[in-house]
Amino acid sequence: MSNSFPRPLVAGNWKMNGLRASHEELIKMQKGYSAELKGKVDLLICPPATLVHAFAHANLGSRIGTGAQDCHAQQSGAYTGEISAEMLADCGASYVIVGHSERRQYQKEKDADVAEKATAAHQNGLIAIVCVGETQQEREAGRTLAVVRKQLKGSIPAGSSADNLVVAYEPVWAIGTGLTPTAKDVEEVHALIRSDLRRILGKVEADKVRILYGGSVKPSNAKELMSVPNVNGALVGGASLKADDFLGIATAYL
């Protein structure tokens, strides 16, 4: 595809879904990740924390990456129920999602919190997938670009590079609703993200950062969305739970 540089990444965020039996879907993904697909696109699965170690072990040799859905900003301490980036790395994770809109909404995470988590990820050798995106109210008020710009500025920490950073644009109103912005809307936001990354990281480094689109991505709309300039893959929610749907999205790059 025309926007195949940087190398595309299709990542699955399983959210609070998945049991040990879900390993069967992972096996199907591994079997369906053909040599042709491997030559075109990277795949990543971010299961719930209970499955990170098992999936990381199962993915050895398959070239499917394993990530986590969140991490704590501190390395260790009296934070009952939390999981540190060091622990995730120890489990075999190579990526971690930070700043997802559901964390920003339900756990009231701010940009500074996201930046601290991304820093912790970097310090432990993990690639941080930093999420940004506007709500329906913000979009209707014409504030989409301002909101995304503010989130980017506040959420990307010093020391970020194409080696440890992925940015995901997920319009909040499109997550799990079946609604998607137009290709023109996506292009406008991704162009802004690329431009701002150039200011933050410098042009050479910024142009190597993968910018993913997320929000009701499915096999039927993947090819159109993945063809948009500056879209270097997808962060997929519900459609990543089934191998056929997830691989169907990835085949947009064939």
C-alpha positions, 0 to 999 in steps of 0.5 A: 500500500502507498503508506506502508512506511513505517512498517504497518502494525495491526494490534489487538486490544482484548480489553477485559475479555479472554480466558485460558481457552482463548489460547485456541484463537491465538493458535488460529492467528498464528496459523493464519499469519502467513509468510505473505502477511509476515512480509507486509505487516506486524501483528500484536495481541494485548490480552488481559494481564492474566494471559500476558505470560501465557501468550508471550510464551506461546508467541515465541517463534510466531512473530506475533508480538504480545503486549499489555493494556496498562501499567503503573508508573512506579517500578514497585511499591504499595499499590494493591492490584497494580502491575508495573512495566517491569513485571510486564517485561518480566512476563514477556510483553514487548508493548503496553497500551497507555492512555486508552480513552477508557482509562482516561474516562473511568480512571480519570487519567490525565496526560501527565499520568500517561506520560509517566506510564510511557516513561516507565514502559521505556525504562523497562524496554517496552514500546508504549502505545500512546492513545489520543482521541476526542469525545463526541461532544468535543468533535461537535464543538469543533475541538478535535484537532485541539484536543488531540494536539493537547493530548499528544503534547502532554502524553509523550515523554522526553526520550521517546523515539520510533523505537519505543513509541507508537501513537494510536488515534481513537476517536472516543465516539467510534470505539465499540459503536460501529461508527467511524469517521470518514477517511477525510476526517482520519487523514486530517487528524493523522496529518496533525499527529505526524506534524506535531510528532515532527515538532516533538521528535524531529522530522527524521525520527517522527516519520518513522513512528507508527500512527495507528487508527482505532475505533470500530475497525473491521475487515469490511472497512480496513482497506479504506482506513489503512489506505489513508496517508499517515495511517500505519496500521490499526488498534483493534478492539472487538474484532481482534477477539476472533482470528478470522476477523483480526486476520481479515483486517491485516489482509488489508495490506496484501 
